[in-house]
Amino acid sequence: MAKPHSMPDPKDRSVNSPSYIASAAQVLGYYNAHNKGEKKERVVGSVKDWYIDKAKKEGWEKATFHGSDCLLEVTVALKEK
């Protein structure tokens, strides 16, 4: 599980587990750690937009919110031998 103030690493995913659900607490922890002057207490539209942008910059292919939790997805392929 990712720490509250870090973005989960898409490189840590496997073929059997290519996605990650970031809880509202993780989303807010990450947002507030990087936006000290604009701390939020709830996951609102501006937080969602910001988090999606950051997730994509970190290498996640998809980031979609379902309520206040964010589903992060990346394609993982098996290595050919």
FENRA-V900552 format. One record per residue. N is the residue number from 1. RES is the residue in one letter. SS is DSSP state (H for helix, E for strand, C for the rest). NEAR is the number of other ideal C-beta (glycine too) atoms within 10 Angstrom. Layout:
{{N & RES & SS & NEAR} {N & RES & SS & NEAR}}
This chain:
{{1 & M & C & 8} {2 & A & C & 16} {3 & K & C & 11} {4 & P & C & 15} {5 & H & C & 12} {6 & S & C & 12} {7 & M & C & 22} {8 & P & C & 22} {9 & D & C & 13} {10 & P & H & 19} {11 & K & H & 9} {12 & D & H & 10} {13 & R & C & 19} {14 & S & E & 8} {15 & V & C & 10} {16 & N & C & 6} {17 & S & E & 9} {18 & P & C & 15} {19 & S & E & 15} {20 & Y & E & 22} {21 & I & E & 11} {22 & A & E & 25} {23 & S & C & 15} {24 & A & H & 15} {25 & A & H & 12} {26 & Q & H & 22} {27 & V & H & 23} {28 & L & H & 20} {29 & G & H & 17} {30 & Y & H & 24} {31 & Y & H & 21} {32 & N & H & 16} {33 & A & H & 13} {34 & H & H & 13} {35 & N & C & 13} {36 & K & H & 7} {37 & G & H & 4} {38 & E & H & 11} {39 & K & C & 10} {40 & K & C & 14} {41 & E & C & 7} {42 & R & C & 8} {43 & V & C & 20} {44 & V & C & 11} {45 & G & H & 8} {46 & S & H & 12} {47 & V & H & 22} {48 & K & H & 17} {49 & D & H & 11} {50 & W & H & 17} {51 & Y & H & 23} {52 & I & H & 17} {53 & D & H & 11} {54 & K & H & 15} {55 & A & H & 25} {56 & K & H & 13} {57 & K & H & 9} {58 & E & C & 16} {59 & G & C & 13} {60 & W & C & 23} {61 & E & C & 13} {62 & K & E & 13} {63 & A & E & 21} {64 & T & E & 12} {65 & F & E & 18} {66 & H & E & 8} {67 & G & C & 7} {68 & S & C & 16} {69 & D & E & 15} {70 & C & E & 25} {71 & L & E & 14} {72 & L & E & 25} {73 & E & E & 16} {74 & V & C & 20} {75 & T & C & 10} {76 & V & C & 14} {77 & A & C & 7} {78 & L & C & 7} {79 & K & C & 5} {80 & E & C & 4} {81 & K & C & 3}}
